[in-house]
Structures are given as C-alpha cells and as structure tokens.
Amino acid sequence: MLFLSILLAVAFCAAAALGVALSRARRRHVRAMGERGWLLERERESAARAAVDEERARIARELHDIVSHNVSVMIVQAGAAREVIDTLPGEATSALAEVERAGRTTMTELRHLLGLLAPDQGGTDLAPQPTLSRLTPLVDRIAFAGLPVEVRVSGEPRPLPSGIDVTAYRIVQEALTNALKHGSGGKAEVTIRYAERALRVEVLTTGPSALNGSPMPSGSGAGRGLLGLGQRVAVYGGDLDARRRLGGGYRVRARIPLEEPS
C-alpha cells in the first residue's frame, strides 16, 4: 500500500513537472511566433519601401529621358526657325510645327507617367510605352531636326520583356539626342542585333568631339543620361559602354542578356 502511494505521488509530480514544462514551451512558442511575425512585418515594410524607392528612381529616369529628348528637339527646331523665318518662311513654319509636335509628345508621355502615380484618375488617351517597334517616329524626328539616321536590324526580331524593350529604346533615344545637341553636320547609325541570348544595341555618330577614344565623363551633359541607362542595363545583367570615337563622334554600345528562345 505504501509502495502504491509512493508510485502515485511520483506519477503526480512527474505529470505536474510535465505540465509546467509544456506550459513554458507553449509560452516560448507563442513568444517566438510573435517575434517572427514582427520580423516578417518589418521585412515586408522594408521590401515595400525598397519597391517604392525603385519605382521613384525609374520614374525619375523616365522623366529625364522624356524631357531631355523632346526639349532638345524643340530647342534645335526653334533655333532653326528663328534663323530662316525671314528668308524661308515655309521651312520656319515646318520647324515650328515640329516644336509643337514635340511639345505635345512630351505632354502625352508625362501624362502617362503621372497616370502611373495616380492610375485611378482615368487617362484613356495615354500613349503606349516606347519600344523598339516605335523607333521610326523617333528617327524621323531626329532626322527632321538635322541629324540623318540609318537603322539596321540583324537577327530575328522577337518580343522582348517590356523593361528591356523600353531600356533599349531609351538608349537609342539618349544617344541620338546627345548627338543632336553636341554634334554638327554629322550622321548616326543605329544597329539593333537580336542574338540568340542577348540583345545588342549600338549607336555610332559622326561629328566633332574632343578627347577621342576616351569614355564620356559621367558629369557631362552628354553622359549623365547614359549613366542612368547604364544602371538600368545593369539591372538586367548587361553592360553599356559610351565613349568618344577616334576621328570624332560617339559610340554607344549595350548588351542585354535574354533568355534563350524556345
């Protein structure tokens, strides 16, 4: 009888100890889950802030590209109109019409970006994102402003990821805009090559330039936009090189990796 009492007492103590241990383990688990939830919430907040910062940087680059290109075209055309308005009024009228068109294009693309910031405000007349398939209007504008452009496409054109497509267009736009602003009496050659695993973009321009063969300084007006585009290209694992050519002009080359086509 005494042995049975001792056994029951030991069992009771063991059960009590087990209950205390389970209770402590449960409290630790609840505390750990709370800490984990807090850490996950902090990670989500950090990821959200990073996404916002990335989007702001993208929009800032888009604004630079839009304003820099179109305003440069407007300045060149307005200057040309001023020089010939008395002697060649027809050409002056054409130049001023191009200024108006560039201004309207700027407003349309700016509304597109503002529509990204406030998508619930409507905006059915927003222009589509610029892509390589829309190079012709860009080339026509540049040529009309005084810089002849020849475009070559090699390889089999295929649909590209939207980010890469826009980036490639902006590279061509920035290079041609720089040539238009800083060159005189030259021409440009644009080559788009659809390789098996990469998209290659090259823009060659002729015209006077100093420091032949040297990289374009990032702090100059000719290099700041391309520096930002170089960062865009790097996001996709590619590289961009922009430098002055021997004999004058500029060379801009970009390589953007692509998935192997099926």
N, C-alpha and C positions, 0 to 999 in steps of 0.2 A: 504493500500500500504506500509505504514511504517512497519506494522507488518510482511508483507511478506519479506521485505528487511532484517529485523532483523532475521527472520527464516532462510533465505538463508545464512546470514552471520554466524549464529550459526552452520548450517549444514556444511558450508565450513571449519570453524575452527575445527569442530569435525572430518571431513574427513582428514584434514591436520594432526591433532593430531594422528588419527588412522594410517595414512601413516608413520609418524615418529616412532610410536610405533612398527609397523610391520617391518620397516627398522632396528630398533635397535634389535628386536627379531631375525631377519634373520642374522644380524651380529653376535649376540651371538651364534646362532645355528651353523653358519659356524665356528666360533672360537672353539666352543665345539667339533664339529666334527674333526677339525684339531688336537685339544689336544687328543681326543680319538684315532685318527689314530696314533699319536705319541706314546701314551701309548701302543697301540696294537703292534706297531713295536718294542718297547722296550721289551715287553713281548715275542714276537717271537724270538728276538735276545737272550734274557735270556734263553728261552727254548732250542734254538739251542746250546748255549754254554753248558748248562747242559747235553744235549744229547751227545755232543762231549766228555765232561769230563767223562760221564758214560761209553761211548764206550772205551775211553782210559783206564779207570780202568779195564774194562772187558778184554781188550786185554792184559794188564799187568798181570792180574791173569792167563790168558791162557798161556802166555809166561812162567810164573813161574812154572805152573803145568807141561808143556811140558819139559822144560829144567831140572827142578829138578828131575823128574821121570827118564827120559831117561839117563841123565848124571850119576845119582846114579847107575842105572843098568850097565852102561858102566864101572864105577869105580870098582864095585864089580867083574864084569866079567874079567876085565883087571888084577885085583889083583889075581884072581883065576888062570888065565892063567900063570901069572908070577911064581906062586908057583909050578906049575906042568909041566912047559914047558920042563924040563929036564927029568923028570921021567915018565910023562904021556902025551906025545905029542899029542895024539888023543884028550884027554879032553881039552888040551890047545887050540887046533885048534877049537873045538866046542865053547869054551868060547870066542875066538876072533871073530868067526863068529857071535856070539850074540852081541858083541860090534859093529861090522859093521852094523848089522841089526838095533840096537838101534839108531845108528847114522843116518842111512837112514830114520828111522821113524821120528826122530827129524827134519830133513831137510824137510820132506814132510809136517809135521804139521806146521812148521814155514812158509813154502810157502803158506799154507792155510791161516794163519793169515795175511801174507803180501798181499795175494790176497784180503782180506777184506779191506785193506788200499788202494789198487790200483786195483779195480776189472776190470779195462779196460785193464789190462796187460796180459790177457789170463789166463792160469793156468788150462788147462783141466785135468792135472794129479794130481790135489789136492785131498787129502784124505777126506772122509766124516767126519763130526763131530763125536767125540767119544760118544757113547751111551751105555746104559746098555746091549743092544744086542751084543755089541762088547767086553764084559768082558773077554771072553775066551782067546783071544790073550794076554791081559794084565796079566791074571792069569798064563798063560803058561810062559810068560817072567819072572815073579816073581818067579815061581817055579823053572825054569831053573837056576835062579840066586842063588837059595839056600833056598828059603822060601816056604815050601809046603802050598798050599791054598785050602781050601774046600769052595765051594759056595753052598748056599741053597737059593731057591726061594720059597716063600709061597704066597698064594693068586693067583688070576688070572691075569697074566701079560697083560697089555693093553698099547696102545700108550700113550705116555706122551708128554706134551709140551716140545719143543726142549730145552728150557733153563733149565727146571727141569731135563730132561734126561742127559744133559751134566753135570750139577752140581752133580747129583748122581754118575755118572761115576768118576768125579774128586775126590769126597770124598773117594771112594774106592781106587783110584789110589794113592792119597796122603797118606792115612793110610797105605797101603801096602808098599809104598816107604819108609815111615818113619820106619816101622818095619824092612825092609830090611837093612836100613842104621844103625839103632840103636840097633837091636836085633841080637842074635847069637844062632843058634841051636833051634829056636822056630818054630812055625807054625801059621797060620792065618785061621780064619773062617769068611766068608762074608755071611751075611744074607740080602736078599732083600725081603721085605714084601709089597705086594700090598694090602693095606687095602681099605676099602670102600671109605674113604675120605682123605686118606693120604698115602704117600709113606714113608716107614721106611727103613733106611739103617743102618746096624750095622757091624762093623769090630772089631773082637776080635783077639788079638795077644798074644802069649806067649813068654817069654824070660825075661832076667834080666832087671830090672829097679828099680831106687831108688824112694823114696817118694811115696810109694804105696798108691793108693786111692786118690791122690791129682790131681787137674787139671794140664794139661800140660801147662807150662808157655808160654805166647804168644811170648816172646822174644827169645825162644829157636829155634834151627833149626827144632825140631820136631813139633813145634806148629805154626810157622809163616804162613805156607801154609794153615793149618786148620783154622787159624784165618780168613784169607781171604775167605775161603769157608764158614765159619760161617756167614760172611756178605752176601755172595751170598744166602745162605739159608734164611736169614732174609728177603731178598727182596721178597721172595715168602711166607712170613708169617710163616716160620718154625723155627726150632731151632736145634742147633748142640752142642753136648757135647763131649769133648775129655779129657780123664783122664787116669792116670796110674791105672792098676788093682792090687788088692790085690794078692800077690803071684808072681807078675811080669807080664810084658807085658802092652799092652794098650787096651783101649776100646774107640771106636768112634761110637757115635750114632747120627743119624739125622732123623728128622721128617719134611716132606714137605707136607703141605696141598694140596689136589687135589679136583677138582670138583667132585661131586657125579656122578658116572657113570649112563648113561641113561639106 
